[in-house]
Amino acid sequence: MTTTPDVTVVVAVYNTMPYLTECLNSLVGQSIGLDRLEVVAVDDGSTDDSGAELDRFAERHPGVFKVVHQPNSGGPAAPSNRALELATGRYVYFIGSDDHLGPEALARMVGYADEHGSDIVVGKMVGTNGRYVHQALYKESAPDISLFDSALPFTLANTKLFRRQLVERHKLRFPEDMPVGSDQPFTIEACVRARKISVLADYTCYYAVKRGDSSNITYRADHLARLRCAARIMHHAAELVEPGPDRDTLFERHFTWELAKLVQDDFPALDSLTRHRVCAGIAELADKYLTDPLRAKLPVQRRVRLSLAQLGAVDQLVRAIEDETSNGPVFLLEGDRAYIPYAGFREPLVNLPDTVFELAGESVPGRLAAGTRLLDSRWEQNGDDLFLSMAIRVPVTEPAGTGGDSVALVRLMKDTFPKSGNKAGARRLPAGHELPPAVGEFTREPEPGGGTGTVVRARIPIAARTASLAVRVYLEVAGSVYEIPVPARGEPMPLARRWRSAIPYRVAARVNGKGRMVIVTSVLFPPQKRWWPRVRSRLVRVKRK
């Protein structure tokens, strides 16, 4: 290569066959052209065929590939730093050796950077094979965003296009003593020091692959290793960003992601010493960086768990996780306020304020749906009048004596449901919606057998018409109305039956393809028109001939 390449792609490699082949093929197939591309690949002591595969590509594409072999360093930081020493492109781009690029990725990102004078371009990234990638940043392309006014804090991987002048001017390198998350200090400092950051969202540039055996380094690290890395990231960021709203915006990601992941469902299974060490590490970071405004912004589940960890209330934290895992949360309604009474709620020894447990503006349709269950359903007939009698458990409760008027209603609605962000199909209705008018009779009672929810008993009239109607529960929680289809898969349904004498109808309770209860009514025998006897007789004569 006799001219300066437009972009150097850095590939840190350790035992990523066969994924490495697709990664390298995606690079040599870039529409930007090999004459504008440089690939610097560092084999970090691979024990599979990764090193040989790199050499094969270097032999096939001389002048494009630079391949370095070195002893294993324990993480991607050291090979990435070695590659930066050899990079000559105007821009540098980092790719995981088990991932791959869209064919036009580099051409589009380099062109966008040149057009807008960007120091950093974030190309759209998606996950494959179940790999999660946060998507909020990629709603639309934007030539100039900030780390503090966008979803960029939730997209801090180094898989971006960086102007190499920026990297070298500030001597940006990866901390080699971090086995996990070493790209974040690099990316955060680059974003703080960049003159302009751009987002290219109209083309999928990057495909992040979750390996079939989940052997990506992110999935291998244990709790204490991830805790140490999170602390390093946050302390480094704190040196770059002054206390205040900007730092809170950045650290919202780390409290809701890195630290919250340490107290997920697998936390109770840790040994006692590790649980206490995790909580102590979270407490140190929360004491320094979890401000009151930031704590109030956290989702209630994470807020409670991190607050319990900060207090060292390990037993209550374990109970809070186990109770939610086994039963799902129950929402306590007190006037226009709603709380999730996790372990530690109003416990004197814990002494956390109610606001820690309060649902304030957060949308929770999925969790409400998870706690909604069909307990019983049957038909009741009185002459030509037919009713659906049901008992449904809902995961809300109200203090005794409040009347429970806001707890729940059950309605039969058309069997169409708008798309929602959760598998149960539940949704929060737009602001201003009230509970729909009640149709039928309703009673509410505490869940029996020591349960913490509420049982809604409904007696709903069935109209004589042809229709397919979904059974839905409407819950009013903290000033918002939620619409929840009643799940029925595996539940006994009342038998189909005929009713009405003049014009008989058939009614059936079914489970639709999404596992939700549907009531289907239809005319059993369509009313015969006056011309029907004449038509029938003609059909008979034709058949005899």
N, C-alpha and C positions, 0 to 999 in steps of 0.2 A: 504494500500500500504506500503510494508516494505522496498522497495528500492527507490532510487531517480528516479523520472520519467524523461524520456528524454525531455519531453516538457510539459509546462503548457500553456493551452489555456485560455486566458482572454476574458470573455464575459461581457461587460457592457450592461445592459438590461433596457429598459424603453418602455413599451407599444408596443411590436413588434409582438404580436400574429396576425395572425397564422404563420407568417414567422419564429418565434422563433423555432417552432417545427422542421421545415426542417433544420434549423441551428444546433440544438442539435443532430438530427438524423445523420447529416453528420459528427459530431464529434465522436459519439459512433461507427460509421461504418468505422472509419479510419483503414487502413490496418496495421498501426504501432502497433495496439493492445492496449487493455485497460490497460495492465500491464505496458506499457511505457508512459501512458497518464495521465495527470491531467487537470481537467477543473475547473476553478474558475470563477463562475458567480455571479455578484453583481446586484441585482434587485434595481434599483434606484427609488423606490417609485411608481412602476407601478400601474395603476388603472384598467388595464384589467386583463386577466388571466395569464399574463407572470410569475408572482411570483409563482403561483400554478403549472405552467408547469415546472419551474425549480425544485421545490420540488419533483414533480413526477419523473423526471429523476434522481435526487439525491437518491430517494428511490429505484429506479430500479438498480442503479449503485453505490452502496456504495463503498467508497474508491477511486472513480474516481472523483466524483463531490463534490466541496465545494460551498455551496450556502449561500450568505449573503443578507439580506434584510435591506435596509436603507431608510431614508426619501429622497425625491427627491432633488437633488442638482442643477438641471438646465442644466446639460450637461454630456457628457460621461467622463470627466476628473476625477472627484472624484471617481466614481465607478471603473475606471481603476486603479487609485492609490491604492484604497483599495485592489483590487485583487493582485497587485504587492506585497503588504505586506504579502500575504498568499501564494504566488507562491513558489514552491520548485524545479521545473524542471531545467535541465541544460540549456534549452532554453525556451523562452517565446514567445508566438504567440498571436496576437490580431485579433479578428474577430468581425465584426459588427453583432449584434443579428438578423438582418434581412437578412444576407448573408449566404452562405454555401460554403463548401470545396469539392473539388474532392476527391474521396476515398483514393487516394495514396498521397495526398498533404503532410501531415506531415512526413510520412516515407521518401519521396523523399527529402524534404527540410532538415530534420535532417541528413540524409545520406550525402547530398551534403555539409552541413556545417562541418561534421566530416571529410569528405574526404579532404576538402580544408582548414580547419582551419578557417572558416569564422566566423566573429562576427555578420554579418547580411546576411541573404539570402532573396532575393526578388523573390517569386514565381509568375509565370504568373497569371495575373488577368484579367478577362473579365467582361463586364457589361451584365446584362439581363434586359428585360422589358424596354428597352430604356435607361438604365443607361450608361452614357459615361465613358469610362476608356481609358486613354492615352495608346497607344500600342507601341510607339517607342522603349521602353526599352526591349521589349520582342521579338525582331527580332531573337536573338540567345542566347543560354546560355553562360555565361562568369564567370569564377571563381574569377576574381579580377577586379573590376571596381572602379572608383572614382566618387564622387559626382560632380566633375567638368569636367569630360571628357566623360559624358554619358547623357542619357535622364533621369537620376534619379531625377533631380530637378522637373520634371513633374510627379513624382510618389512618393509623399511625405506622403501618408497616412501611418498609423502605422501598416497596414496589412502585416507585414513582420515577419520573424523569427529572434529574437534577442538573442544573447548569454546573459544569465542572469548575468554572471559576469560583462559584459560590463555595463549593466543597473545599477547594485548595486555599482560598482567601482566608477562611476561618478554620482551616486545618481540621475539618470534620472527619472523625474516625469512629469506629465501633469499639466499645469497651470489651476487651477480650476476656475479662474475667466473669462475663455474664453468659451462662449457657442458654438462657431463654430471654427474649425481649431485648437483645442488644441493639436491634434496629430502632427502638423507640428513642433513646437519647440522641442518636444521629438525626432522626427525622424531626424530632421536636426542635432541636437547635437549628436545623436547616430552615424550618418553617418560621421560627422567630426571627432569623436573620435575613430571610428572603425579602427582596423588594416587591415581588409579585408572585402569587400562587394562583394557578389556573386549574379548572376542572374540565375535562373532556368527557362528557357523559353520553354522547350520541353514537358511540361505537364501543363494543366490548373489546377492550385492549388485553385484559389479563384473565386467565382462567386458573383459579387456585384449586388444586387437586387435594382431596383427602385420600390418602393411600388406603388401600383395601384393608390393611392390618392396623390402621391408625398409628403408624410408626413415625409420622411427622414429629419433629422435636417438640412442638408445642403441646402435643398430646402425651408425651412421655414424662414431662417434668413432674416432680412431686410437690406437695403443698409448700414445704419449707423453701424449696428452691424457687418456686414462683413468688413466694412472699419476699425473699431477699431481692429478687430482680425487680419486683414492684417498688420496693423501697428505694433501690438505686435509681430507678426511672424518676420517681417523684422528687427525690432530693436533688437530682440533676436539673429537673424542670424548675424547681423552686429557686435555683440560682439564676435562672434565665428570666423568670416572670415574677414580678412583684406581687405581694399579697393584694387581694382585691377581686373584683368580678372576673377579670381575665384569668387569673389563676384558678378560681372556682370553676369557670367554664372548662378549663383543661382538665382539672382533677375530677370533675364529674364523671369523666370516662373511667378513671382508675378506681374510683369507689364503686361505680356500678358494674364494672367489668372485672379487672384484675383482682381486687380485694373481695368483691362479692362472690366470685367463683371459689374462693377459699372456704366459704361457709355454705356450700350447697348441700345436696342430699347425701354426698359421700362423707361429709364432715363427722357425723356421729360414729362412723365405722373406724375413725382414726384412733390410735391409742391415746390414753389420757394425757401423756406428756406432750405429744404432738398437738393435740387440741389446745392445751394451755399455751404452748409456744406460738401457735397461729394467732390466738386471741391477743397475746401480748404484743406481737408484731403489728397487728391491726390497730391496737390501742395506741401504740407509739405514733403511727401515721395519722390516725384520727385526731389525736391530741394536737398535732402540729398543723394539720391541713383541713380537717373537716369543720368548716365554719358553720354557723347556724343557718345562713342562707343556703349553703350547699346541702346541708342535711335536709332541709325542707324540700329541696328539689328532687331528692331521691325517691324512687318508688317505695311504697310502704314496706314491702317484704325485705328489700335490701336495707332500708333505713333501720328496721327493727333488728335485723341480724347483726349489722355492723355496730349498732348502739349497744347491744348485749355483749358483743365481743369487746368493745371498748371498755365496758364496765368490768370485764372479766367474769361475767355471769355465764360461765360455760354450761352449767347444768340447764339453765333456762334456755340457752341457745340450742342445745341438743333437743330439748322438749319442743321448742318452737318448730324446728326442722322436722322432727318425727311426726308431730301432730299434723302438720300440713301435708306431709308425704302420705300419711294413712287416711286422713279424713278430708283434706282440703280446708281452706279457710272458711270461717263463718263471720259474717259481717254484723256487728252490733250497731243498730240504728238508734240514735238518741236525738230526736228532733230532726234538724237538717244536717246533722253530723253523722258520720259513719266511721267506725273503728274496726280493726281486725284484732280481736283480743288474743294475740299470741301469748305464749308463756312469758311472764314478766309484766303483763298488763295489770296495772293498779296493784302490783305486789309491793308492799312496803320495803322489803329487803332490796328490791331492785331500784325503786324510786325513779323510774323514767316518767317524764311528763306524758300526758295523754296524746299530745301532738305527735309523738314519735309513732304512735299506732294509728293515727288518723288518716283516712282516705281523703286527700284534698286535691280534687281536680284530676286524679288519675282514673283512667278508663280501665275497667276490670271485667269485660264481658266473658272472657275465657274462664276466669276463676269462678264467676257466678254460674256459668254453664256446667263446670266440672262438679259442682255441688248440688245440681238439680237432678232429681231422680223420680221416676214414676213408681209409686208404691202400689196403686190399685186402680182398676178401671172396670166399669160394668155399665150395662144398659138398664134403665128404669123406664117402664111404660105405664102410662095412665090413659086408657082409651086410645085415641089416635095421637096422643102426645108422647114423644119419646125424648128421653134425657140421657146425656152422658154423665155418669157420676164418677168422679176421679179423686184420688189422693196423691198429691205431689209434694215431695220434700224440697224445700228451697233453703239455700245456705245463708239465711239472714235471721236475725232475732231482734226483738225489741223488749225493753224492760217491762215488767208487769205493770198494768194499769195505764199503758199509753194507748190502748185501743187497737194498735196494729194496723191502722188504716192504710199505711203506706207500704205494707209488706208485699202483697202480690195480688194479681188478678190473672185469670186464665181465660183465653179467648180462642175461638176457632177462626182462623184467617185463611185466605187463599194460599194454596200450597206452592207459593213462589217466595223466594227469600233472596234479598240482595247479597252480593258477595261481601264477606267480612274477613277480618284478619285472623280468625281462629277456626279450628277444625269443627267446633261445635256449631258454628253458624250464628252464634249470638252476636249482638251488636248493641252499642249505645246509641239511642236515637238522638238526632240533632238537638241542639239547645232550644228550649222553648216547648218541646213536646211534653205533654202531660200523660198520666195514665189514661188509657182508653176507657170509655164508659163500660161499666159492668153489665154483663148479660148473663143472667142466671143467678144462682144462689152461691154464696161463699161463706165458709167459716175457716178460722185459723186457730191452730193450737200448737203448743210446744211439741217438738219431736219427742216421741216416747222412748223409753228404754235408755235414758241418760243421754240421748242425742242433743246436739247443740243448735240444730236448725229449727225450722218451722214447717209444719205440715199444713198445706192448703187443701181444703176439701171443696170441690166445685161440683155444682149440678147445673149442666148447661143444656138448654133446649136444642134439639136437632130440627133444622128446617127441612120441609119436604121440597127438595129441589135436587137437581143433578149438580154435584160439586165434589171437589177434592179439597179438604180443608186441613191445614196444619194446626196442631195443638201447640199454643205458645203461652209462655208465662211472661208477665210484665212485672218487673221489679223496679221500685223507686229507691235509689240508693244515693245519698248525699246530693240530692237535687237533680240527679240524672235518672232518666228512664231507660231501662234495659229490656230488650226483647229477646227471649230465649226459646228456641224450639225444644220441646220436651223429648229427651232421648228415650228410646223404647227398645233398642236392640236387646234381645234376650229376655224381655219382660213378657209375661202372658197377656195376650190381647183378648177382649171379649169376643165371643163368636158372632159371626155375621148373622143378621136376622132381618125378617120382613116385618113391616108395620104399615098401618093405615089400611082401611077396608075399601074405600071408594076407588082410589088409585093407589095400588100397593107400591111401596118403595123398599129397596134393599139398602141396609146400612152396614158398613164394615169398618173395623179399626185395623189399620195396617201399619207396617213399618216400611218407610220408603228407603230408597237406595242409600241415603245418608244416615240411616239408623234413627230417624225421627218419627214420631207418632203422627199419623194422618187419618182423618175420618173421611170415608168415601160414601156418598149417597147417590142413588140412581133409581129411576123408575123401573120397577120390576117387569111390568107388561105395558108397553106404550099404549095410550088410549087409541082405540080403533076409529078411523075416520068413517064418515057415512058411506064413502065409496068402496070401503074395504070388502064388504061381502061380494060385490060384483066382480072385483078384481080376483078374489079368491076363487070364485066359481069358474072364471075363465082359465085360471091356472090349472084347475082340476081337469077341465075339458082338454086342454093342450097336453097334459100329462097322459090322459087316456089314449089319445091318438098316437 
